[in-house]
Amino acid sequence: MHLRAAVAECLDYIQNFVPPFDEALLQTPLQLPRNPNTWGPILDAAPSTLALRSAALQPFARLLVDSKNFYEHDLDTALAAFQNARRHLNAARHNNNHHLNLEEELNRPYAFMIVETASSLSDGAACVASHGYFDDHNIPPWDTWVKAIPLPDASGSELGLLCWVPDWAKQHVEDGIAVNPEECLHWAEIQDDRVLWQ
């Protein structure tokens, strides 16, 4: 599937199935207490943890994130069931009141990122820094997953996960990247159906 079509499928799903949310609330910094042992419930209930993690795709996403296949080279195959489920849901329901424009999103700065899933240390640092936008494995919300793409300078078998980033989540992603020691999180842009790393 071409990149444009994959992005369109992702955006269509979000517009068809993701309920509206208060972006100002999502951008409000969390007040975490000094004791890290008490952060779990706060992060689990944070608005940025709950946003873009729809119930319809949760079973397919959880199966992926909990599977070692997600972190190996065959990410494209591992994503197939997830993408098929999203495609099936999109085909069953179509919302004509789109607020996300494909061309605008393709041209918007900081609209896409890549996760090198196989390089993740799953240390939870990006989860805390991003207020739950990333999970403990450095994976952003599953509704934003676009497709698997080849990593630059790789032998061809290594893949990364291309994700859409809503405008409100830019700072969350920046904060996650800043504390990611293995540097598996990267900004990207799409030009002429190619992914360019930033």
N, C-alpha and C positions, 0 to 999 in steps of 0.2 A: 504494500500500500504506500502510495506517495505521501510525502510529509504533509502537504496541504490537506489531503483527504483525511489523514490521521488527526491533524489538529482540528479540522471541521467536525469530525466525529466526537472528539473530546468536548469541544465547545457545545455541540448540539446536546450531548448528554447532560452537561451542566445546566443548560437552559431548560431542558425538559424535566429534569428530575431533582435538581438541587433547589430547595426552598430559599427564598430571599433571606438575607441576613443583614444585620446592622454593621456596615464596614467600619464605622467609628469605634464600635465595641471591639471589633477584631484587632484594631490597631492600638488599643489601650494597653500599655505595659502591665504585666502581671506584677503583683507585689508578693514576692516569695519570702517566707520567713528565713531566718538565719540557719535554721536546722534543716539540712538537705533531706533528712529522713521524713520530713513532713511535706515534701514537694509533690509526691506522687498523686495524691487525690486532687491537689490544686491544678496540676498540669492536665490530669485526665478530664477535668471539667472546664478547662479553659476554652473560650470561644474559638481560638485558632486551632485547637485540637479537634473540635467537633465539626468545624466548617469543612466542606468538600470531602467528607467521608460518608457518603450516602449508604443507607441500609441496603439498597438494592444490589450494590456491587461489593458489599462487605464480605460475603462468603468467598467470593473469588479472590479478592484482595488479600484476605487473611490467609487463605491457602497458599498464596504466593509468598507473602512476607514470612510465614512460618516454615517455608520450604527452603532447603539448601539450594534448590535449582535456581532460585531467584538471584543467588549470589555467585552462580557459576557462569560459564561462557555462553550457555544456551538460553539466554534470557528471552530471546524472541519466541522460542517454543514454550517457555514457561508462561509467557504473557498471553498465549493464544486463547485459552479459555476465558480469561478476563476480557479480552477484546471482543470475542464472540458474544459474550453475555451483554456487553455494552451495545454492540451492534444490534442485537436482538431487541433490547429494550428501546433503542432509538427508533427502530422500524415500527414498533408498536404504538409509538406516541410521538407526535410532532407539535411543537409549540411555535406558533407564528409570531409571537411577540418577543423576538430576539433582542436582547440588549447588548450582546457581544457580537461585534462585526469581525469576520474572519480576516479581512484585509487589514483592518486597524490593529488587530492582535498580532498578525504576522510582522507588522512594521513598528509595533510599540517597543521601545527599549525596555529591557528587563522583563520580557514576557515569557521567556523560556529558560529552563535550566536543565542540566544533565547530572545524573547521579551515577557514579561508577560503583554499582552495587557490589561487585566482587571485591572492591577495595575497602568497604566499610568495616570499621572496627566495632561498630555497634556499642559505642561507649556512652551514648546518651547526652553528650555535650551539646550537640546541635538541637536536640529536643528541648533542653532547658533554655538555651539562648534564644530559640525561636518561639518560645512560649507554647510549645506543642505542635507547631506547624510541621516540623519534622518529627518522626517517631524515634525511638531509641536506636533504630538501625539506619538513621539518616535518610529515611524515605519520606517524601512529602505526601500530602493527602492523595488517596487513590483516584479520586475523581479527576485529578489533574494529569494522570499518566497518559502520555501520547503514544509512544512506541519505543521499541528498542532500536538503537542506532550503533553503528560501528564506532569504536573509540579511535581517535587519531593516533597514528604511529603504532597501531596494534597489528597483530599478525592477521587480522581479519576475523578471528573467532571471538575476540573480546568485544562485549557490547555494553553500552550504558543505557540508562533509562531517561528518555527525553520527557520533560514535564512542562506543562503550561503553568505560569505564575500569574495569579490575578494581581492587579495593580496594588491592592491593599496589602499584599503579602511581600512586597519588595523588601521592606526593612527586616521582616522575619527571616527571609532567605539570606540577606546580607549578614545578619547576626549569626545565623547557622554556619555560613561559610567561614566567618571570622574565627570560630572556635573549633573548626573541623581539622584535627591534626593530620589526618591521612590525606587531606585535600581531595576528597572524592566528590565534592559538590562544586559545580561550575556554572556560571552564567553562559548562555548561548543565544544565538539568533538564527533565524531561518532566512536565507536568501536564495532565490531561484531553486527552491526545493532541495537545498543543501543546508546542513547544520554547520554553523561557524562557532567555534568556541571563543569565549572572551577571556 
